[in-house]
Amino acid sequence: MSDIKSKAQGLDPNVQPRDVRELADKSNNIYESIAIIGKRARQISSDLKWEIQRKLEEFAVSTDTIEEVQENKEQIEISKFYERLPNTAIIATNEFLNDEIQWRYVEDRD
């Protein structure tokens, strides 16, 4: 997962226009390309969510009252780091265009 973060840190977090033909050429169908990118984006999102929850649990303090909420600077820094990462669809599109995603077709079983 840290590999995802290292890739994502070098990416521009802003959405950029893409050549549709370049996306379609990778799988011979634009809809398949978008489905592949979408599935990879969901995987990345799930991995990052699990990772941030694991890191934030280290700082969790169980209290009985609502008034005892404490600010933890490390927790805030971790949250800000993940907020600054590009959208998972941008990361997945970049991986797709750089041939870093492998996919296969599942055969129908009748």
Contacts in CASP RR format, 6 or more apart in sequence:
PFRMAT RR
TARGET T0000
AUTHOR 0000-0000-0000
METHOD contacts of the structure
MODEL  1
MSDIKSKAQGLDPNVQPRDVRELADKSNNIYESIAIIGKRARQISSDLKW
EIQRKLEEFAVSTDTIEEVQENKEQIEISKFYERLPNTAIIATNEFLNDE
IQWRYVEDRD
1 47 0 8 1.000
1 48 0 8 1.000
1 50 0 8 1.000
1 51 0 8 1.000
4 44 0 8 1.000
4 47 0 8 1.000
4 48 0 8 1.000
4 91 0 8 1.000
5 48 0 8 1.000
5 85 0 8 1.000
7 91 0 8 1.000
7 94 0 8 1.000
7 95 0 8 1.000
8 85 0 8 1.000
8 86 0 8 1.000
8 91 0 8 1.000
9 85 0 8 1.000
11 86 0 8 1.000
11 90 0 8 1.000
11 91 0 8 1.000
11 94 0 8 1.000
12 86 0 8 1.000
12 90 0 8 1.000
13 84 0 8 1.000
13 85 0 8 1.000
13 86 0 8 1.000
13 87 0 8 1.000
13 90 0 8 1.000
15 87 0 8 1.000
15 90 0 8 1.000
18 93 0 8 1.000
18 97 0 8 1.000
20 30 0 8 1.000
22 97 0 8 1.000
23 30 0 8 1.000
23 33 0 8 1.000
23 34 0 8 1.000
23 37 0 8 1.000
23 93 0 8 1.000
23 96 0 8 1.000
23 97 0 8 1.000
24 30 0 8 1.000
24 33 0 8 1.000
26 33 0 8 1.000
26 96 0 8 1.000
26 97 0 8 1.000
26 99 0 8 1.000
27 33 0 8 1.000
27 36 0 8 1.000
27 103 0 8 1.000
33 96 0 8 1.000
36 96 0 8 1.000
36 101 0 8 1.000
36 103 0 8 1.000
37 89 0 8 1.000
37 92 0 8 1.000
37 93 0 8 1.000
37 96 0 8 1.000
37 101 0 8 1.000
38 89 0 8 1.000
38 92 0 8 1.000
40 92 0 8 1.000
40 95 0 8 1.000
40 96 0 8 1.000
40 101 0 8 1.000
41 87 0 8 1.000
41 88 0 8 1.000
41 89 0 8 1.000
41 91 0 8 1.000
41 92 0 8 1.000
42 88 0 8 1.000
44 88 0 8 1.000
44 91 0 8 1.000
44 92 0 8 1.000
45 88 0 8 1.000
48 82 0 8 1.000
48 85 0 8 1.000
48 88 0 8 1.000
52 78 0 8 1.000
52 79 0 8 1.000
52 82 0 8 1.000
55 78 0 8 1.000
56 75 0 8 1.000
56 78 0 8 1.000
56 79 0 8 1.000
59 72 0 8 1.000
59 74 0 8 1.000
59 75 0 8 1.000
61 70 0 8 1.000
63 69 0 8 1.000
85 91 0 8 1.000
92 101 0 8 1.000
95 101 0 8 1.000
END
